[in-house]
Structures are given as C-alpha cells and as structure tokens.
Amino acid sequence: MRAARVLQIDQKNLLCGLDWIPILAESTFSRAQARRLGASLQVWSGQPAAALGLARGVPARGRYWSAADLWARLHPNASRACILPLDEQVWHVLASHQGVALVRADRSFPSLELAQASVDAMRLACPGLEQIPEPDAPGVHALLQGLARMATPGLAMKPVRGSRVRRLGVAAGVALGAAAWLHTQAAPEPPALDGVAPELLWRQAFDQALADRPVQGAAGTQALLQALYNQPVRLAGWDLLELHCQPRSGGLTWSCRADYRRQAQDADNRGFLQHAPSPWALDFSSLDTVRALWSFAVPAHVARPAALPAAQLVTRDWASALQASLPAFHRLHLEPARSLPLLAPLDARGQALTGPPAGLPAISLRRLQVEGPLRSGFLLAPMSDSVSWHKVSLVVAPGVRPDVRTSRLTLRMEGDIYEIGS
C-alpha cells in the first residue's frame, strides 16, 4: 500500500493517494480486509458502497476526508475526471463513475503526460468519462476548497478498529486559499445494501488486474534498456556492482537502486557527490560502498483485449522469434500460459463472488525470463508490444570473458506476455 498525501485546505485534512478495491457493499469482511492490509483509515464510496478506500501512514486519531470520495459525491450521476497539479512535480488524478471513486484513479504522477495517459486508459474501460480542463493554480485552490466545503463530520474517514499499523510519516502538502466555486449538500452515509450488479464489480476487478500489469511495448522496453545502457559503470573512482529497477504502483514510474564500490585509492565521497546525477539519493553505508536511489518515467499503457495476440500466434510466431534470438542470450525461458489473476469482489455478506462471469475476455499470461548481454536486450524491444515487464537488473562481472552469449554487463529481465483465447 502507498502512503497517503495530506492536503490541508481551510483547516480540513484532505487525503490523496488512497488504495481502492472494489466491493459490493460495506461489510464486516471488508473491514477485516482493511486490517489485514495495514490500513489506519477507511472510507466507502458509492450509495450503496461499491469501492473501499484505504489510507496507510495516517494516524487514526484526527479527522480526515478522502478527496476522491468527495469528488465522487460531487458527481453522483456522471463520470468525471480531473488532473490537479499539486506542485511543480506532482499531477494527481481524481476520477469517478456514477458517484463511485474509480479504483484506478486517486494516483499521483511525476509528469502531466503520465497523468493524462492514466486518464486515457481509464476512458477505455469507461467510455463516458469526461475530463474537466486542467485548472490553473487559482482554479486548483478553488476546486480543493470546494471539496473541503463538502467535508462534513459525517463524511470523514473511519478508523480501522484493531489496526496495528505503525504511525508512519505523512507526506504533507499545503494549498493556499481562493474563493470557492464548488458547493454541494453532504450525502448520507452509504447503507450496507446489496445494490450493485456483480458483473460491474467483476469488470472493475478485471480492469484493475490489467492496470496492475501495464504494457510497456516497444517504446517502453527501449526506454528501460536505454536507462540501463546509460548507467555509469565507473563514476569518480567508484565501480558499479549491480543495478535493479522495478515499477511503482501503476507502472508508469520505475524505481531503481544501484550499488557502487570504491576502487580507486584517491576516490572519496566528495568526488562521488560531485559527479552523481542530481536526481540520485545517496546512502554511503560504509567507507567503500554507496547506494544510489532514483526513479524515472517509462512509457506504458493498459492492455486492450482487442489488441492482444491470440494464444496460437504467441505459440507459433512469437515463440519462434524468441527461438531465433536464443544465440544472443545466455537464457530465455517462456513458461506455460496461466489465467489473468483477478481479485474476487465481495458481496454484502463479505463473501467472495463466484465467477468470473463468462462475458469477460479470456486473457492469459506467460512468464518470460531473460538473461544475457545488455547489448542483446535491444533485440527484444520490437517483440515487446504485448509484454508487461516487472523487473530489470544489470549485474557487472569484470572477470567474465565476453562472447556472443555472455558479457561483463549481464542483463536480467522478468515480465509477462499477454495473450487472448487460451
């Protein structure tokens, strides 16, 4: 789970960045699930409740409101989305459908382009989603003030009873005031009634499963490999040992860590600090080692079932292309297909719904593992239109004797290829 961000608006604490899961109605089981996930606060969105929002890293004491839930209540009979520039490097997406916060929204992105890509991806699953124009700074403040006006005590997030979550630090942001232009009557608490079609909940779970495994495609794969290729192997007398990168929630931003060891006798911390790229956060764990942490954006999109390759084509054509590339790699391993895993929604009694229904596309995944020279990785980019990568690394082995299948710079990648009809 992500740590929520607090926006203090007119003495009201609005939370952004909750984790949302689809439910059928408020239930004892959903409360137990909130405890298991380590949440400190919870909110139900919709009437009846169709989504559960969970906040981590926020003290259970005090009063907080979900910005996404208030946004959904502002639009009870429509599908609306907006992108809020919270600061110079954070664009936050709010979106709702018929008064329910969308489980794939309420997320922040490091660029406007990535935030817009997220809204565009949600529009594929919700064609009627309308996006309001991006507001300027005064407009953002006015919009947030309008949400704060809706923040009545009855709509505040509820503490997760019995939660043992540690009180982690809260990323706090302060938005300055401007005249409010939004005002609406506070809605009553969502009743614990069974009123949402199970097919809709299964569709939300299906969309969430796809969103959790975005496709980087050729452009994203090229960007990942180029980031590894650009990594300094020697920096101010320090040698790279290994580099590991994984996607954050949503898959549009990747976090990396690189470990360096001091090799030159005259190398020191001052020299490394002077030459290290500015986005790096450095941790000198000893006199001879340093770890660098940073993140970067990677092009990606949510898989569209209509654009996925048929299972027989993956077996015949795609696997054949991998076989043709085998001489350039130490290892290429493709596992058998498995069904796209879905998190079953809950009914009003807290029981998992049976299903999924027959109307959902039959999507499968095949795990792909790659190991070989970094230079060979670029052979995979043209074949990655339906691949979702979830781990890449680079290991430096100075003693290795290079040949066609091995190198001093060893690339390791792990991901899933989508297919349909298996």
PyMOL commands that set and color helices and strands:
alter all, ss='L'
color gray80, all
select helices_A, chain A and resi 28-36+67-74+112-125+137-150+153-155+198-211+217-229+269-275+305-307+311-328+374-377+381-383
alter helices_A, ss='H'
color red, helices_A
select strands_A, chain A and resi 5-9+12-16+19-22+41-45+51-55+65-66+79-87+90-97+100-101+107-109+130-131+158-159+171-174+234-235+238-247+253-262+281-283+289-297+331-334+338-339+363-373+387-396+409-420
alter strands_A, ss='S'
color yellow, strands_A
deselect
rebuild
show_as cartoon
